[in-house]
Amino acid sequence: MTPTPLPEPPHSGPRWLVVMVRPPSDVGPHPSIPASGAQMFPILLESFDSEAPAAALAAKLRGEGATVAVIQEDRLSPTICPEHPPQLLGRTCTDCGQGICALCRLESGGGRLCVVCARRHAANRRRWRTRQLFSIFLFVVFLFEVVRFTRAEEAHVDPVHGITVAVYQFVPPGQLDDPLVRALNAADGPYGLLRVQEWYDAEYRRYTGSSTPLVHMRIFGPWEAEVARPRVDDPTASWPKLAWASWQYTRYWPQLAERFGAEPDLWDVRVYLVYGHAGSDLAADSRGSQTGRIAVPFVSLDETNPAYAQLTVAHEIGHVFGAEDLYDPHTFLAAPLGLAEPNRQPRYPQRYAEVMAGDRPLSPTTEVEVRSLSEVRVGYHSAALMGWIEPEMAALHYAVRRDVQFGPEEPPAPRPGPVGGEGAAVEGAGGELGAEGTVDGAPAAGAAAPAAEAEGE
């Protein structure tokens, strides 16, 4: 049986288009001619399935003064814009290659885009603007939270009511018995971390005359841990990357301490003491921030002077209390405000090192490490920044006075009594390092200083 052939679809052949290129006047005499200001030219007037009627219409319009073209069009390759008939296709879309007309370009804002691609671009722009607005919103919320957090955190280092300080220690695996670790954790030794509390209390009393202890400290650890802190010292990083790195840095340390059961949020100041081996000075990696109430001192297990490690801890705590570095960043020598006795006659050698300057100056170009915290002082400039004295008093101290010596004359008198009162405790990770140890001085009213106790592994 012979299959019946399918009929051809109607109008499958070519057609002839009568296109108005330029009208004869604003109002065309022929009903097919639009007003020149109402449409964009050239424009399709009529289409015919045969050439004769198209040629006849074109001849009539030319006789009336119009410029007219007759175009033969293959229906498989249209000449008329499907979105804006009877506009003619003149160019192609730069995205998809489809034909576009003058109205397509107008609707795409002057670009060479078809209607579909123009809509997709507009949708992408809207999504991008939405993401931008949302990012701006999040950034504003972040700034608001930073300001709120900063004000709340600074309230925690108010010296009037005493400051609770937790020291968390992290030691490389297998180094718990290192001599420096044992020296800093000896409750009754001269280099114990609890001596930093005693030293701050004595300096605070020297400036204010207050018998109320300033610091209520507890020592946690040492714990064996591999420390892999985020880096915050990339000089090529953009400020958003630096802000994110700083945020990660401040979150890293409490999370590390929480792995050992600590609760850093319960303390006004958190000190994360990191021990390690290094060929260079690890103290240069130390950080302290008043905003975050966090101090991260690094000490080298190769250090043979435990007093230098004590000073590093006291220095970073000083940053948390509001003090600033008082040494030249290039030479590391004490700056003018970094002299504990700037009006001493003769000025050198200085008898004391300023805690925020570091070493004790022997001459303008020579310094020596301290061998005890008794050789260290809080200078007047640092005391003013910490809120212990008024700035005017600090300014008077640094005035050039030849008749009066303003610097600390003698070391403060040693605190009476053996090690063993309330106000501070050592919590060890095990063995002798976990022995209980306290210092003299009861917590101030309202201070949340935990009772002294020993904790084993």
Secondary structure by P-SEA (a helix, b strand, c coil): cccccccccccccbbbbbccccccccccccccccccccccccccccccccaaaaaaaaaaaaaaccbbbbbbbccccccccccccccccccccccccccccaaaaaaaccccccaaaaaaaaaaaaaaaaaaaaaaaaaaaaaaaaaaaaaaaaaaaccccbbbbbbbbbbcccccccaaaaaaaccccccccaaaaaaaaaaaaaaccccccccbbbbcccccccccccccccccccaaaaaaaaaaaaaaaaaaaaaaccccccccbbbbbbbbbccccccccbbbbccccbbbbbbbcccccaaaaaaaaaaaaaaaaccccccccccccccccccccccccccccccccccccccccccccbbbbbcccccccccaaaaaaaccccaaaaaaaacccccccccccccccccccccccccbbbbccccccccbbbbcccccccccccccccccc
